């Protein structure tokens, strides 16, 4: 069974960088796929990956991470680009979507301009 946990940006915006990372990593360790409204800063993403690598063990195989940011789309031009830049200035890291899933559940996350595909691994059934 796959569990999705949606975390609105308002739930993490007041946390420290380490607090955000702990919250996201805790959910991933519980085999939940996290859909985070917005995104982490580049430094927070790097720290999340670093902390994840330090915590990999027999039970926790790591995470898969994808960030979708419409403001970074190369197909936006003219007035839409200006509007996107203003929204980025006003909203900051609230724009976009971050997907984090445990590597034991998520095989890969594939994204292109029109869609996101999240491929999961079939769970191994325990024999009785």
Residue pairs with C-beta under 8 A, 6 or more apart in sequence:
1 123
2 33
2 105
2 120
3 30
3 31
3 32
3 33
4 32
4 33
4 34
4 35
5 27
5 32
5 33
5 34
5 35
6 34
6 35
6 37
7 23
7 24
7 27
7 34
7 35
7 36
7 37
8 37
9 36
9 37
9 38
9 93
9 94
12 19
12 20
12 23
12 36
13 94
15 23
17 41
17 43
17 44
17 47
18 47
20 40
20 44
21 44
21 47
21 48
21 51
24 34
24 36
24 48
24 100
25 48
25 51
25 52
25 55
25 63
27 34
27 100
28 34
28 52
28 63
28 100
28 101
28 102
29 55
29 60
29 102
31 102
31 104
31 105
32 101
32 102
33 99
33 100
33 101
33 102
33 105
33 106
33 118
34 98
34 99
34 100
34 101
35 97
35 98
35 99
36 97
36 98
36 99
36 100
37 94
37 97
38 93
38 94
38 95
38 96
38 97
38 98
39 45
39 67
39 69
39 93
39 95
39 96
39 97
39 98
40 48
40 67
40 93
40 98
41 93
45 65
45 67
48 63
48 65
48 100
49 65
52 62
52 63
53 62
56 62
60 102
60 104
61 102
61 103
61 104
62 102
62 103
63 100
63 101
63 102
63 103
63 106
64 99
64 100
64 101
64 102
64 103
64 106
64 107
64 108
64 109
65 98
65 99
65 100
65 109
66 98
66 99
66 109
66 111
66 116
67 96
67 97
67 98
67 99
68 96
68 97
68 98
68 99
68 111
68 116
69 95
69 96
70 76
70 84
70 95
70 96
71 84
71 85
71 87
71 88
71 95
71 96
73 84
73 113
75 113
76 84
87 95
88 95
99 109
99 116
99 118
101 109
101 118
104 121
105 120
105 121
106 118
106 119
106 120
106 121
107 119
107 120
107 121
108 119
109 116
109 117
109 118
109 119
110 116
110 117
110 118
110 119
111 117
